[in-house]
Amino acid sequence: KFEFCFKTISECVNLIYKEITKTLSNPLGGTAFLNFSIDKFSKLEKVIYIAVPSLRKTNDLVNLSGGEKTIASLALIMAINTVNKPPILLTDELDYNLDNWHSEKITKYLIKWSEKEKVKIYVITLKLKFTLLFNNITFIFKNLTGSDFYNLIF
């Protein structure tokens, strides 16, 4: 079962990452995949995640920008959730390290993915501009008596 899940997640992460990283100048997008590696000292196998953004040569996640790491992480989480099929996905300030263009692109992809996979996505964000892309928004705020919420459905 592990090998099946590993292969499926590796294939899914590449498709998702390519879709998210596509641009007009690079319509193929980046590349991402999982691989096995054997530690020389302990002789234990470990899983390595490799993500190479569009038009970049590095595959070391340490050398990626904050936004590139966010996109790589999101692609892996979505690939794992495609296999596990959870009922919800909760993200907390996913767009923090992203510029407006990538924030909007990821938000639109999340909406499309949630409809396809039948997953409810809860997004916590400080960028109110992107809340307008969703069909249901809940504002949570503090008031004099504690906290309250307001729900908007479009």
Secondary structure, 3 states (H helix, E strand, C coil): CHHHHHHHHHHHHHHHHHHHHCCCCCCCCCEEEEEEEECCCCCCEEEEEEEECCCCCCCCHHHCCHHHHHHHHHHHHHHHHHHHCCCEEEEECCCCCCCHHHHHHHHHHHHHHHHHHCCEEEEECCCHHHHHHCCEEEEEEEECCEEEEEEEEC
